[in-house]
Every structure is written in structure tokens, then in C-alpha cells.
Amino acid sequence: MPYGIRMTAGPSTAEPTPPAPSTPGTERPAAAELRHERRRHDREILALAVPAFGALVAEPLFLLGDSAIVGHLGTAQLAGLGVAGTALSTLAGIFVFLAYATTAAVARRIGAGDRRAAVQQGIDGVWLALLLAVPVGLLAALLAPRVADLLGASATAAPYAVTYLRISALGIPAMLMVLAATGVLRGLQDTRTPLLVAVAGFTANLGLNFALVYGADLGVAGSAWGTVLAQNAMAAAYLAVVVRGARRERAALRPDPAGIRACARAGGPLMIRTLSLRAVLVLATAVAARLGDREVAAHQIAMALWSFLAFALDAIAIAGQAIIGRYLGAGDRAGARAATRRMVEWGLGSGLLLGLLVVLARPLYVPLFTADPAVRAQLSVVLLLVALTQPASGPVFVLDGVLMGAGDGGYLAWAMLGTLAAFAPLVLVVPSLGWGLAGVWWALNLFILLRCAFLLGRLRTGRWLVTGAVRA
């Protein structure tokens, strides 16, 4: 069980080691040196990215599992879940800085060789999450009807969306704690513990949802209760691991106001970046909802799959956050550049593979979500558009993680605001131009391409390569 896992970093926490110096007459050719470097970075990336994959896909897997179970209750129920799922994903996304900013800050301390300070930095992030959790949960419950209306839920779908949102509000404190504690462990170069917690959480969520929706005949409410119970169990597991690690490193568990304020300041630009990103996704869902129940149901399934693919690609980005933070904390700019190049190559290859799988596996996974032939017809077009930009999505997510690991949140915030400014007017005219759901997804594809251009531009400047235990 995760409670007994030691908060250790494993082999990947070692300082980056350059190739052994050669003696005259024994120099390896440049190609051999390059292969050696790539293998070294591959080992680093895989040691973090493979376990991170399981933890990253936990939330979209929750929604996929919920969609598969609720989808067979009816189209209105699935449409309501689509609206509620978008709201909850947006909320989690707004506060994802609790994980991302903590990962970068903790990893820099690890690179500088100060493990106790790294753990203390993480504890401050957990306290920040706890302080934010209660008011956020209360607001989510109170504003559920207004949120469903703002997201364009129809008269038939709105009651299901409100029910799901109000019950899910009880899981928001656990959700925020999970984000912060995950950031601590990632910064310590430990992605194995989040993997184990995520697998246990998803398994429990799926079993609880099936039992409560069909066994207890609770419908959409049962799906929400199952997810809340699973989220709280995950939070308890993470908290036990973090407390164990803090005691081992003799880090204080009491709240430090200065440390909490520093965490909030570091997360501010990332919150702006994430709000802009979530605004894109919310606008897309709101437009789809106004096209009709079948359109928003198809959009919900496509968005759940899109999120799953995004988080799968983001596994390399999580490795990037931890690795780049550690390299820069150790003052190794060359190592950071080399690791970034290799991760971009991994992102491109992964995107190509996932795009092919989306297209080829459609007959296998589409029937799991809906039996409505009209919804399936909508999906047949949208999924091709999802697959189209996966090769660009890979580098986008990788570079996003690299810049987060470097603490370059300010640039990420401005870049995402610029992307939102281009996306919003395009997606809002989709209904009036009669482009349908396909038009919404063409706009989303443009969004990905614009992000790619912004991130590649920043990478080439080198301004993100700021070294030191704390980014000045």
C-alpha cells in the first residue's frame, strides 16, 4: 500500500554525470558520444515518465470510467456529466500550479543538494492547498446551478450536471491535496508512489461507480459519490507518505506563512496560464452544448479521450519538470539543453503513435461510451481531427513541462493569453457559420499549433536557462 512507501528518489536523483574523460588516442567518435548521451537521457526520462503516466491519467481515467458507465443511462445523463466534468476539470486545472510550481521549486533544491529544504518547500505547498480547499469546495456547491447554466447545459441535462457538481464538491479538498503532494514527490524525482496511488484510486473509482450507479440504483449521483470516495482515499495515502518523508528529513510540519506566501507567488503566473488554457476548453464545451445534446455528448467523449491523450503526452513533460529543475539547480545549462532536445524527440514520436491509435482503434472504444448512432456519427469526424494534431501536441506538452521546470511561468502566462485571444473569436462564430461540432475541433487544432509556435520561439531564445537553487 502507498502508506508504507518511503519518500526516496531512487537512482534518478543522482547528479548528472558527464561521459568519462578520454585519453589521447582513445577518443570516441562524435556519433558514439551522442548515442551515449541519448541513452543516458533516455534512462532518466523513462525512469520518471513511465510511472508518471499512470498518475497523470488518473483524473481523465476517472472521467472516462464515469462516461462509460453513465453513457448507458441515457444521452441527457451523459450530456450532464459532460458539463459537470468540464467544470471539475477546469477547477482542477486552475489549481494545478500546486503541483507544477512545487515540482520545479523542490527539484531545484534537490539539484543544489539541499534535500531538507526541498521537503520543506513541499510542505508549504501542501499547507497552501489546505487553506484554499474549504472555500473553493463551498463555492463549487453553492454555484453549481449557475455553472451548469453558464456552460450551456440544456433543460434535460442541467439537473444531472448540478447533482454531479454538488456531490463532487465534497471531493475538492482531497483533489487539491493530491495536487500539492504529487508535486512534492515529483520534485524529489519520485513518480513511482503517485503511480501506485493513482492505480489504486482508479480501480476503486471504477468499482464504486459501477456498484453505486447500477447496484444501488443511484444513477448520476452514484457516479459522483464513487469518485469522491476514491479521491479522499488517494489524498489520505499521499498525506501519509509526505508526513513520513518530512519526519525523516527533520522538516517542520507546521505552517510557515512566509513559505506559503512564496508558494502562492510562484504559482500566480501558472494560474494565469492555466486559467487561459481552461478558458479555451470551457469555451469549446459551451459552444458544443449550444449545438445540441447529441453534439455535447459526442464532445464529452471526444474531450475525455483528448484529455487522456494529453495527460499521456504530459508524462514526458512531468519528467521534464523534475529533470530540468534539477539540472538548473545544479547549474548545468548544457545538461538542461541536451535533456530538452531528447524529450522533444520523445514527444514527437509519442504524438505520432497516439494519433495512429486514435484512428485505428475507433471500432474498439467508441461502442463503450454510447449506443446512440447520432452521437457515434459525430464522433467519427471529431476523432479524426483529434488524431490530426497529436504529432504537434507531443512537443507542445514537453516544452510546457520544460519551461515549468525552469520556473519560466511568466512567459507561459503571456503565451497562453495570446493563444486564447486568437482562439476565442474563432470558436464563438462556429454556431452562426453552421460549422457544427467539427468546427469546434478545427478551432482546437489551431489552438495546439499556436501553442507550439509560442513554445518553440521561447526555447530558441535560451532565456529560460536560469540556474541556482532558487530562480531569481
C-alpha positions, 0 to 999 in steps of 0.5 A, a space after each residue: 500500500 502507498 502508506 508504507 512507501 518511503 519518500 526516496 528518489 531512487 537512482 534518478 536523483 543522482 547528479 548528472 554525470 558527464 561521459 568519462 574523460 578520454 585519453 589521447 588516442 582513445 577518443 570516441 567518435 562524435 556519433 558514439 558520444 551522442 548515442 551515449 548521451 541519448 541513452 543516458 537521457 533516455 534512462 532518466 526520462 523513462 525512469 520518471 515518465 513511465 510511472 508518471 503516466 499512470 498518475 497523470 491519467 488518473 483524473 481523465 481515467 476517472 472521467 472516462 470510467 464515469 462516461 462509460 458507465 453513465 453513457 448507458 443511462 441515457 444521452 441527457 445523463 451523459 450530456 450532464 456529466 459532460 458539463 459537470 466534468 468540464 467544470 471539475 476539470 477546469 477547477 482542477 486545472 486552475 489549481 494545478 500550479 500546486 503541483 507544477 510550481 512545487 515540482 520545479 521549486 523542490 527539484 531545484 533544491 534537490 539539484 543544489 543538494 539541499 534535500 531538507 529544504 526541498 521537503 520543506 518547500 513541499 510542505 508549504 505547498 501542501 499547507 497552501 492547498 489546505 487553506 484554499 480547499 474549504 472555500 473553493 469546495 463551498 463555492 463549487 456547491 453553492 454555484 453549481 446551478 449557475 455553472 451548469 447554466 453558464 456552460 450551456 447545459 440544456 433543460 434535460 441535462 442541467 439537473 444531472 450536471 448540478 447533482 454531479 457538481 454538488 456531490 463532487 464538491 465534497 471531493 475538492 479538498 482531497 483533489 487539491 491535496 493530491 495536487 500539492 503532494 504529487 508535486 512534492 514527490 515529483 520534485 524529489 524525482 519520485 513518480 513511482 508512489 503517485 503511480 501506485 496511488 493513482 492505480 489504486 484510486 482508479 480501480 476503486 473509482 471504477 468499482 464504486 461507480 459501477 456498484 453505486 450507479 447500477 447496484 444501488 440504483 443511484 444513477 448520476 449521483 452514484 457516479 459522483 459519490 464513487 469518485 469522491 470516495 476514491 479521491 479522499 482515499 488517494 489524498 489520505 495515502 499521499 498525506 501519509 507518505 509526505 508526513 513520513 518523508 518530512 519526519 525523516 528529513 527533520 522538516 517542520 510540519 507546521 505552517 510557515 506563512 512566509 513559505 506559503 506566501 512564496 508558494 502562492 507567488 510562484 504559482 500566480 503566473 501558472 494560474 494565469 496560464 492555466 486559467 487561459 488554457 481552461 478558458 479555451 476548453 470551457 469555451 469549446 464545451 459551451 459552444 458544443 452544448 449550444 449545438 445540441 445534446 447529441 453534439 455535447 455528448 459526442 464532445 464529452 467523449 471526444 474531450 475525455 479521450 483528448 484529455 487522456 491523450 494529453 495527460 499521456 503526452 504530459 508524462 514526458 513533460 512531468 519528467 521534464 519538470 523534475 529533470 530540468 529543475 534539477 539540472 538548473 539547480 545544479 547549474 548545468 545549462 548544457 545538461 538542461 539543453 541536451 535533456 530538452 532536445 531528447 524529450 522533444 524527440 520523445 514527444 514527437 514520436 509519442 504524438 505520432 503513435 497516439 494519433 495512429 491509435 486514435 484512428 485505428 482503434 475507433 471500432 474498439 472504444 467508441 461502442 463503450 461510451 454510447 449506443 446512440 448512432 447520432 452521437 457515434 456519427 459525430 464522433 467519427 469526424 471529431 476523432 479524426 481531427 483529434 488524431 490530426 494534431 497529436 504529432 504537434 501536441 507531443 512537443 507542445 506538452 514537453 516544452 510546457 513541462 520544460 519551461 515549468 521546470 525552469 520556473 519560466 511561468 511568466 512567459 507561459 502566462 503571456 503565451 497562453 493569453 495570446 493563444 486564447 485571444 486568437 482562439 476565442 473569436 474563432 470558436 464563438 462564430 462556429 454556431 452562426 457559420 453552421 460549422 457544427 461540432 467539427 468546427 469546434 475541433 478545427 478551432 482546437 487544432 489551431 489552438 495546439 499549433 499556436 501553442 507550439 509556435 509560442 513554445 518553440 520561439 521561447 526555447 530558441 531564445 535560451 532565456 529560460 536557462 536560469 540556474 541556482 537553487 532558487 530562480 531569481 
